[in-house]
């Protein structure tokens, strides 16, 4: 009976992770089934086991529920609450000696720190998750934690260290036959290669990821890869091909109803159209993105506000550009890399308005973020900082 419960609990954790990855609504059928499984595990523990075993089982299931709650809060950008939920789960797991749960909790806490730009703290959590996962032979969680650490290193512009950790994660996913993990890792390896200027290798990784994701029917992952491939192509000057991939990504986000990713993709598509000189089309795309997201997807709205503000300032509509800057900046407080790029666009608006002292301040703030994150000179943020430096 205990072995069956352990297997059921492992399945529960896997399903919770997939639900979080796909941003499943808390009222969806999947979440309801998760709650039913949690209830069944609690029932079997209290009915069949001694009191001490039942208490331990109850604490573990309570911890799993807290992880699920934290996942929902994280997707809603409520990072303080998410961190509290993950921390409470970690305490329960530590109290009951549930090492597998401890590894998951550390990885999730690290993910929140990474989003907030607290990379040193994030890396500590990822390392702790790795240590625990390796100590109990949980290779699946080891692969997840390696990938999470690699992404944090990517955020910092530490490209070589990032690719090394992705390669370790990729080997584990392949050993376990985890196609979802393999596809996701190949896709993020493509981002690293593109950031290093290795476009051909990046495209190879993106295409390999897409082949796997098409085979297993992972639509959200396909959308992410199309979007990331489009970003790489756009930054390499292949804007027309980039637009094709943005449109493929948009089709996916519309079908599955992911407003956040639809808004972000529309924003990136607007930037691509602007580069082609299609200013009216770019403005319309960015305005639609902001309208779709409302204030519920801060990352997408903040990004689009900054991009649209720069276009409007170039056209002389400085009043509206400043309003968009005021609206967008607070939305990116939890996203350090994106905030840094936003500050560069804010500085451009200020330069175009003749506010050179203010532009210097924005440049200083963006440079400070770059130094804080130890970004590589080839990263997108470093390029935007260099562009603003040339204007001021």
MOGI-V362656 format. One line per field, one symbol per residue. phi: phi as a letter, one per 20 degrees, with the letter a starting at -180 (. if undefined). Layout:
phi = ???
This chain:
phi = .ffffffffffgfffffffffelfffeffffffgfffgffffffffeddfgffffffffffffffffffffffffemefffffffffffgfffffemeffffffffffffffffgenefffffffffffffffffdmefffgffffffffffffgemeffffffffffffffgfgemefffffffffffffffffeneffffffffffffgffffemefgfffffgffffgffffenefffgfgfffffggffffemefffffffffffffffffeneffffgfffffffffeldecgffffffffffffffffenefffffffffffgffdgecffffgffffffffgfffemeffffffffffffffgfgelfffeffffffffffgfee
